[in-house]
Every structure is written in C-alpha cells, then in structure tokens.
Amino acid sequence: MMTATDLAIRLHLDRHARSWRGTCPACSYPRVFSLRPGRDSGALIYCANGCAQDELRAEVARIAGGTWKAPKPADVQTLADVRQKRKA
C-alpha cells in the first residue's frame, strides 16, 4: 500500500509543516491541493478549489496505479469538523 509520503512524491507536491501541497490532480489548479498522513498509513486529501472527495479519490487512485487505499468516508474530516474540535 502506498503511504502519504509515497503519494506526495508521485504527485510532485511540496512539503509543508504538517502536509504536502501542490497542484490538484483533479482540477489542475495550482497550489490548492493538500495531502496529509491519515490513520493506518493512509492519506487525507483536500482541494481548496472545491473538488469533490469522490473526484479526488478517483484521480489519486488512477495516478497511484491502484496502490493507494482511499480513506473510508467516515474517516474523512470536513473543515467544519476540524474547526469544531479546535474550539472544544
């Protein structure tokens, strides 16, 4: 299974403090795609341009050649979930 680091290398993303960022594989918009390590060696993906998670998962799986396991929808956190946890 491909790790978040392997995926970031394959997608040519730049390393930041807690994530890798770069061009979105689904919409090709520069500097809007974010990838961070998730549970069980998986990766959490997000596009600030508004690409749907299904689109992102499909495109990343295509690029990874079937070696990437998308997180289950229950494992994916929305921005609202993250903000709510920060307030608590």
N, C-alpha and C positions, 0 to 999 in steps of 0.2 A: 504494500500500500504506500502511496506517495504521501510524504509529510508536507506540512505547510512550507517548510524551507525548500524542499524539492520543487514544489509547485511555484513558489516565488521565483526561483531560478529559471524554471521553464517559461514563466510569463514575463521575464526580464523586469521585475519590479525592484524598486529602490527600498533599501532598509531604512526604517524609522525606529523610534524608541520602542514601540510596542507592536508594530505592524510593518507590513511591506505595502508600498503604494506605487501606482503607475497607471498606465492606460487600461481602460476597461476592455476585457476580451469580447464582451457582448456588443457594446455600442461604439467602441474605438475612440471614445472621448478621452483626452489625455488627463492624467493626474486626478482621476475621480474614483479609481478602483482601490479597495483596501482589502487586505488579506491578513488574518492573524491566526495564531495557533488556537485550536479548539480542544475539546475533550478527545481522549483516545487517539492522539496523533492526527486528528482531523484538522480542518481549517475552516474558519468563519470568513465569509466573503460578503462584500458590500459595495455597491456603486452609488456614489453621491449624485449621479445624474438621473437616478430613478429606475434603473433596470430592475425588472422583477427577479426574485430569487430563482424561479424556475429557469429563466433565460440564462442567468449567471451559472447555475449548476450545470446546465446542458453544455454551454460553451466551454466551461472549465473542464468538464469530463471529456469533451471532444479533444481539446488541446492536450490533456494529460494522457490520452490514449487508453482510457478505461482503467487507469491505475489509481484514480482518485475516488475516494468514497465521500459523497456529499453528506453533510450532517443531516440528521433527521429534522423535519420541520419543528419538532418540539424543542430541539437543541439550539435552534437559531434564535438569537435575541434581537428584538426590534430596538430601535433607538429609544422609543418610549420606555421599554423595559429597563434599559441601561440607566436612563435618567432617573427613573423611579427608584432604582437600587441606590443610586448616589445620594438621593435625598434622605433615604432611610438611615 
